[in-house]
Amino acid sequence: MLIKVYKMAQNTIDQKSLDALKSIGTPPYDMAKNTGQLLRIIKKYERENSIPAPDFLWKLSSLYDNKKDSQHRSDGDDYSFINYAGDKRFGFKPMISTVNLLKNGLELKIPVYLIQGKRIF
């Protein structure tokens, strides 16, 4: 993935992304910040090379569209990301390093529950 993103940055002469990629080096990273920088560059090229999801998919229910819930979502995102990416400085081991899809298999059996009710959000 890193090589593909680097080539995309080279092809578009995106010096800012090239500089960021050089400064963070190659994975695996021992700081979540570096993983975050790489993911921001990847998302930039995803936006430029894909059709975005319709806006209505991202509309929050009015029950959750408030400052308190927004803060909780933000805190949850930070917590999940630092546990996923890991950060040596804070003693977080990267969760992603424990995943080996080639060894563990590419088929994951995950139950899906559909709940139907009267109220639509």
Summary of the structure (lengths in Angstrom):
residues: 121
radius of gyration: 18.5
end to end distance: 36.8
largest distance: 53.0
contacts: 217
relative contact order: 0.10
helix: 59%
strand: 2%
